[in-house]
Amino acid sequence: MIRILYRHTSGALVHELPLEQLASAMRDTNALVWVDMLNPAPEEQKKILDDIFNFHPLAVEDTAHSVLLPKINDYRRYLYIVIHSIYLGDEPVHMISSELDIFLGPNFLITIHEKEMSSINALWEDKAHHSQEGISRGPALLFYEILESQADRITRLLDGFEAELERLGDIIFQKKGDISRESLLDDLLTAQSSALRLNRVLQPQRDLMNRLAQTDYSVIPATARPYFADIYDHLNRMVGLVESMRELSRSTIEIYMALSNNRMNEIIKVLTITSTIFLPLSFLAGVYGMNFKHMPELDWLWSYPAVLVIFVLVAGLMLRFYRRRGWL
């Protein structure tokens, strides 16, 4: 899906400019254009990036492939920026990232992404917003508004992620939980993997925002740099939060393994004591329960009450001994 927002020099807004008119609209250097491409067809993407805007082949090639880390390339006439947005996966502790490719010029902003982005959709659908703000303030500040909306959404996701991680930490101390122990360990490992992934994405993205705030790029006005510094502050707090959650997930897994080993030792201890108690009883039953032809001195043992008393007495003495030693 390709949609084009066009602001004429006179201030008139066209929210759905036909693709066929984009080339002629870009001839007006005072006009402002925002092109948003959601999972576009390769032919349409090539037509816009190559034929209309004449971007560098390396930048166009990067848009066709996944870039694992955020980055920024300065082509003088425009900036090519790669950032990542965070989404909730199949589980409450499963976080995934999706790439957002951006071409930022003095009078145009191009966003390319494979997944729906609420930050972009909210700005696009608020048509009245662009009459005074949004694209009317220029592509750089429009880019800032997208980043700000993403930062707010990611902050909410991180708060939910932290709450879910704390809930998993509480479950490991319960003898009976609402999920199996295998599922609990899987969730903890997923949380640790998600924390590592978030740190790998957000930390270089924070550094990228610092470059936008500090470096004198020709397409970013000096008045816009403090706004990117604000995004840098947001990301700096996120990186600190993710780092603490990574430590929390790792320590939670360590506590889980320690408790599991402790519970296993308790089970082994109970089984060992049980088998030890029955060992002399099995000895008595094996020796005196044999089918001798004549043992008159042991005839009294064959009565059931006597056998029962002997077995109970031996088991009781052994239990008393274990309890006095502190093994029970």
N, C-alpha and C positions, 0 to 999 in steps of 0.2 A: 504494500500500500504506500503510495506517494501522495503527500499533501503539501501544498505550497501556500504560505501566508505572505502576502505582498502589501507593502505600504508605499504608496505613491509619494512623490516629492510634495504634493499638495496636502498630504496627510490622510488621503482616502485609503481605506483598507479593503483588500480583496482576500477573503479567507480561504477560498478554494480556487486559486488561479490554475487554469489548465496548463498541463505540462508543455503543450505546444507553444504557449505564450511566454515561457520562462526565459528563453534566449533573448527575445526582444525586450523583456522587462529588465534584464540585467544590463542592457546598454545604458540605462539611466543610472549613473554612478551615485546619484543622490537618493535613489530609492533604497528601501530595505527589504530583504527577502529572508524568509525562514523556510527551508525545505526539510521536511521530516520524512524519512524513509523507514518503514517498518517491513523488515524482511523483503526487500525489493527484488524484482526479477533481475538477473545479471545484465540483460540488454538495457533495461531502463536505467539501472545504476551506472552502467558504462556511458550511456548517452549523457547523463547529467554531469558526471564527474570528468569525463574525458572531453566530450564534444562541447558542452556549454561552458564549464568552468575551467577546463584545460589544466587540471591538477597534475602534479608530478606523478609519473608512473609508479614510483615506489610507494607513495601514499595511497594511490588507488589499489595497488596490490595488497597493501596491509588491510584495507577494508574488506577484501575478499577472504581473508584468513583470520583466524583467531589470534589475538595478541594477548599473551598471558599476563603481562604486567602493564600498568598504566605508563604512558609515555607522552612526550610532546616533541614535535619537530617544527622548527621555524623555517618556513619557505619564503620569508620576507613579505610576500603579498598576502599570505594567509598562514594560519597555524593549523597543523594537524594534531589532534589530541585524542588520546585513547584513555578512557576511564571505565570503571566497572561499577555496576549497580548490584546491590545485594537483594536476594529474594529468599523467601522461606521455602524449603524443600518439602519432601513428603512427610517429614517428622518435625516436631516442634524444635528439635535441636539440630536440624539439618539445614545448613545455610549454603546457598549456591550463589554464584556471581554470573553476571551477563555483561557482555561488552557493549560499550557505546562509543562509536566513532564520531568525531566532530571535526568539521572544517569551519574555522572561525576567520572571517575576513572583515574588512572595514565596513562593509554594507551587507554582509550575508552571514547566515548561520545554517549549517547543514548537519543534521543529526541522523545517524544510521544505527539501527539496532534490530535485533532478532526477536526480542520479547517485548510485550506491551510494557510501557513505563508510565506509571500513574503520574509521575512528576511532569512528564511531557504532555500527557493527555489533559491534565487539569489546566495547564497553561493554554493549551490549544483551544479547549472548549470554552474558556472564559473570553469571549470575543470583546466584551466591553473593556477588559483589562488592557488590551493592546492600544486602545485609543489614547491613553495617557502614559501608561507604563509598558512593560513587555517589550515588544519590538520597537515601539516608539522611542525608547531610550537608547536604542542601538543594540547590535548583536552581542557585544561583550556583556552588557548588563542582563540581556535575555539569557545568555549562557549562565550567568550567576544565579538567576532565579531558578533555573533548572537544577543547578547544584544545591541550592538552598532547600528546595523541595525534597530532593533526594536525601540530603543530610537529615532532615526531620524524620523522614520515613525510616531510614536506617537506624536512627536513634531509637525509635519505637521498637524495631525488630530486635535490637540489642537488649533493650529492657526485657522483652519477652523471653529472649534467649537466656538471660541471666536468671530470671525467675524460674524457668524450667530446669536449669542446671541446679539451682538450690533445691527444687522439689526432688530431683533425683538424689541429691545428697541426703535428704531426709529419709528417703525410702530405704537406703542401704542399712539404716539402723533399725528398721522394723523387721521383726522375725517373719511376719507375713505381710506381703505387699500385694498391690493390685496388678503387678506385672511379674513375670517369671524372672528368675535370676539371670538367665541367658539374655532375655530381652533388656534387662537393666544394664548389663555390661555392654551390650551392643549400643544402647543409647549413650552411655558414657563415652565410649570410643568415638561415636559419631560426633558428640559434642566437642571432644578434643580435636578431631579432624576439622570441624567447622571453625573452631577458634584459630587454628593454624592457617586455614584458608582466608579467613577474614583479615588476619594480621598481614598475610602476604599481599592482599589487595589494598587495604587501607593505608598501610605505612608508605608505600611509594606514591599513592594518590595524595597523601598529605604533603609529601615533598614536592609533588607537582603543583599543588596549589600555592606553596610557598614561592615557587619559581614564577608563577603568574603574578603574584603580589609584589615580587621584588625586581623582576627583570623588566627591562624597558623594551617590550615588544611593540612594534609599530601599529599593530591592529588593536591593541588594548589601550584605551585612553588612560592618562594618569589618574583621572578621577575615579576610574573603575577598579584600580588596584586595591584600595582598602576593602572593597567588597570581597575580593578573593582572599584577602587576609582573614576576613571573618570566616570564610569556609575553612581556611587552614586551622583556625582555632577549634572549629567544630570537629574536624578530623583528628586533631591532636587529642581531644578528649576521647574520641572513639577509640583511637589506638591504645590509649591508656586503659580504657575499659576492656577492650579485647584482650590485652595482655594480662589483666587481672583474671579474666574469665578463663584464659588458657591455663594459668597457674591453678585456678580453682578446679578445673576439669582434671588436671593431672593429679592434684592432691586427692580429689574425690576417688579417682581410680585406685590410687595407692591405698586409701582407707578401705575401699571395697575389697581389694585383694587381701589386705591384712585381716579384715573381719571374716572373709571367706576361709582363710587359713585357720583362724581361731575357731570358727564353727566346725571345721573339719577335724581339728584336734579334739574338740569336745566329743564329737561323734566317735572318733577312734578310741578315745578314753573309755566311753561308756561300753563300746563293744568289747574292748580288751578286758574290762572289769567283769563283764558278763561271762565271757569265755573263761576267765580265770576262776570265777565262782563255780562254774559247772565242771571244771577240770577234776577236783577231788571227788565230786559227786559221780562223775563218770568212772573214776578209778574204783570207787566203792562198788558201783553197780557192776563194773566189769569183773572184779575179783570175786565178790561174794554172790554174784548172780549166776555164776557158772553152774552147770548141771553136774555137781559131784554126786557120786552114788551114796556116800555115807560121810557126813560131817556133823555128828551129834552136838559138838560144842558150839555150833553156829545155828542150831535149829531155831533159836529165839529170834534170829535176824530175819527169818522168812515171814514173820508176821508183819502185815502192812503197817500197823501203828508204829511199831518199832523202827521200821525202815523210814517212815515219814519223819519221826522225831529225829533220827540221826541226820537225815538230809537237811532238815530245817535248822538243826543245831550247827552243822558245819557252815551252811550258807550265812546264818546269822553271825557266827564268829568272824567270818571273813569280811562281811559288810561292816562290822564294828571295827575291825582292824583298819580297813580302808578309810572309814570316816575319821578315825583318830589320827591317821596320817595326813588327812586333808585332801585325799584323792577324790572324795565325794562331797 
